[in-house]
Amino acid sequence: APYNPTHALFMASRCLYILVVRLDLPAAEAVAQATQWLDAIHANAVKARVLLVGTHADKLDGGAGFFTLNSTIAERGQAALTHVYTRLERYLENRRLRLRDEAKRLRAAMDELRAGDDADAAADGCPQLQRDIDDVEAAARATAVLDPARVAVSSTTG
């Protein structure tokens, strides 16, 4: 999409983002598309809240195994959206864990640098390592948040 680079210009931290997911897509495709937007939101809007909205619930046919064919459209949509939500939450938690692990690795490198014999290397490297640690820890804290109370379902027919 040629306009994707400009989206960052319009993203702010103190906003509620509505992330629309097509429930009639295969779950892996829906999650992949949603994670792209979560990454963009995370990169440009610190601690943003994300409202996950599922559409095309009336197009669900039961093949995904989340519900029975006797289910109402709302029940089908909610089941499919809950599945997508769970996968997105897992994705975000894994990101937080990776960032925390990276911060630990950087702290260990700084401790090793400080414990070394080269005082000049420690003086030169420690401030930059500390900035890197601060940046990684801030990114872990700022990861976008999906609010489970804000899961909604709509259908293409209204």
Secondary structure per residue as TSV (DSSP state, phi and psi in degrees):
chain	resnum	aa	ss	phi	psi
A	1	A	-	360.0	122.5
A	2	P	T	-67.3	-20.0
A	3	Y	T	-95.3	-2.9
A	4	N	H	-53.3	-41.5
A	5	P	H	-61.5	-25.0
A	6	T	H	-81.6	-14.7
A	7	H	H	-58.8	-35.9
A	8	A	G	-59.9	-28.5
A	9	L	G	-63.9	-24.0
A	10	F	G	-106.2	6.6
A	11	M	-	-96.7	135.3
A	12	A	-	-136.7	156.2
A	13	S	S	-70.6	-37.8
A	14	R	S	-91.7	51.9
A	15	C	S	-132.1	159.8
A	16	L	E	-103.2	122.8
A	17	Y	E	-98.0	134.1
A	18	I	E	-101.7	111.4
A	19	L	E	-100.5	110.6
A	20	V	E	-93.3	128.9
A	21	V	E	-121.4	128.1
A	22	R	E	-80.3	114.7
A	23	L	T	-76.3	-14.4
A	24	D	T	-83.5	-5.8
A	25	L	S	-80.5	156.5
A	26	P	-	-57.2	142.9
A	27	A	H	-54.7	-41.3
A	28	A	H	-62.3	-39.8
A	29	E	H	-68.8	-42.5
A	30	A	H	-62.0	-42.9
A	31	V	H	-66.4	-42.1
A	32	A	H	-60.8	-43.9
A	33	Q	H	-65.6	-42.1
A	34	A	H	-66.0	-38.4
A	35	T	H	-66.6	-32.0
A	36	Q	H	-60.3	-44.6
A	37	W	H	-70.0	-38.1
A	38	L	H	-62.1	-39.2
A	39	D	H	-62.8	-42.8
A	40	A	H	-65.1	-42.3
A	41	I	H	-63.8	-45.1
A	42	H	H	-59.9	-40.6
A	43	A	H	-71.6	-26.7
A	44	N	H	-117.2	-12.4
A	45	A	S	-138.7	93.4
A	46	V	T	-61.4	131.7
A	47	K	T	57.0	34.4
A	48	A	-	-69.1	149.0
A	49	R	E	-95.7	141.2
A	50	V	E	-125.4	125.3
A	51	L	E	-97.1	118.4
A	52	L	E	-93.7	120.1
A	53	V	E	-121.3	127.9
A	54	G	E	-98.8	135.1
A	55	T	E	-118.5	170.9
A	56	H	-	63.2	30.2
A	57	A	G	-62.8	-27.8
A	58	D	G	-73.5	-10.7
A	59	K	G	-92.8	-4.1
A	60	L	-	-71.0	135.7
A	61	D	-	-112.0	-1.1
A	62	G	S	96.5	-7.2
A	63	G	T	-68.1	-21.3
A	64	A	T	-75.8	-17.2
A	65	G	S	82.0	11.7
A	66	F	S	-85.9	-15.0
A	67	F	S	-158.1	171.6
A	68	T	-	-96.1	161.0
A	69	L	T	-66.3	-19.4
A	70	N	T	-78.7	-9.4
A	71	S	S	-64.7	151.4
A	72	T	-	-73.9	165.7
A	73	I	H	-58.0	-43.9
A	74	A	H	-62.2	-41.1
A	75	E	H	-66.2	-41.6
A	76	R	H	-62.2	-48.4
A	77	G	H	-62.4	-42.6
A	78	Q	H	-63.4	-41.3
A	79	A	H	-64.1	-45.3
A	80	A	H	-65.9	-42.5
A	81	L	H	-66.9	-37.2
A	82	T	H	-61.8	-39.6
A	83	H	H	-61.8	-47.6
A	84	V	H	-62.6	-44.1
A	85	Y	H	-57.6	-45.3
A	86	T	H	-60.9	-42.5
A	87	R	H	-67.6	-37.9
A	88	L	H	-68.6	-39.7
A	89	E	H	-61.6	-41.8
A	90	R	H	-61.7	-42.3
A	91	Y	H	-59.5	-47.8
A	92	L	H	-65.4	-40.2
A	93	E	H	-64.8	-40.0
A	94	N	H	-62.9	-37.3
A	95	R	H	-63.5	-46.2
A	96	R	H	-58.7	-43.3
A	97	L	H	-64.5	-42.0
A	98	R	H	-62.2	-41.2
A	99	L	H	-67.1	-40.3
A	100	R	H	-64.4	-39.4
A	101	D	H	-63.7	-39.7
A	102	E	H	-63.8	-39.7
A	103	A	H	-63.6	-41.2
A	104	K	H	-62.4	-42.8
A	105	R	H	-62.7	-42.0
A	106	L	H	-66.8	-38.6
A	107	R	H	-62.7	-40.5
A	108	A	H	-64.3	-39.7
A	109	A	H	-64.4	-39.2
A	110	M	H	-67.3	-41.9
A	111	D	H	-61.4	-39.7
A	112	E	H	-66.4	-40.7
A	113	L	H	-64.0	-43.2
A	114	R	H	-66.1	-34.3
A	115	A	H	-78.9	-12.8
A	116	G	S	-71.7	172.7
A	117	D	S	-85.2	-15.7
A	118	D	-	-91.6	97.0
A	119	A	H	-65.0	-34.5
A	120	D	H	-65.9	-41.7
A	121	A	H	-64.0	-39.8
A	122	A	H	-66.1	-41.5
A	123	A	H	-66.0	-37.1
A	124	D	H	-77.4	-40.4
A	125	G	H	-86.8	-30.4
A	126	C	H	-63.5	-44.5
A	127	P	H	-60.7	-41.8
A	128	Q	H	-67.1	-41.9
A	129	L	H	-61.5	-40.1
A	130	Q	H	-63.8	-40.7
A	131	R	H	-63.0	-40.9
A	132	D	H	-62.7	-43.2
A	133	I	H	-61.7	-46.6
A	134	D	H	-59.7	-42.5
A	135	D	H	-63.9	-44.1
A	136	V	H	-67.4	-42.5
A	137	E	H	-64.9	-38.9
A	138	A	H	-64.7	-39.6
A	139	A	H	-63.8	-38.2
A	140	A	H	-65.0	-41.6
A	141	R	H	-70.6	-28.2
A	142	A	T	-91.6	1.9
A	143	T	-	-55.6	136.9
A	144	A	-	-53.2	149.5
A	145	V	E	-116.8	126.6
A	146	L	E	-93.5	128.0
A	147	D	-	-95.1	113.2
A	148	P	G	-63.7	-20.8
A	149	A	G	-77.7	-6.5
A	150	R	G	-112.2	29.0
A	151	V	-	-84.9	126.2
A	152	A	E	-131.9	159.0
A	153	V	E	-132.4	138.9
A	154	S	-	-133.6	166.6
A	155	S	-	-121.6	163.1
A	156	T	T	-71.5	-17.1
A	157	T	T	-93.3	1.7
A	158	G	-	112.8	360.0
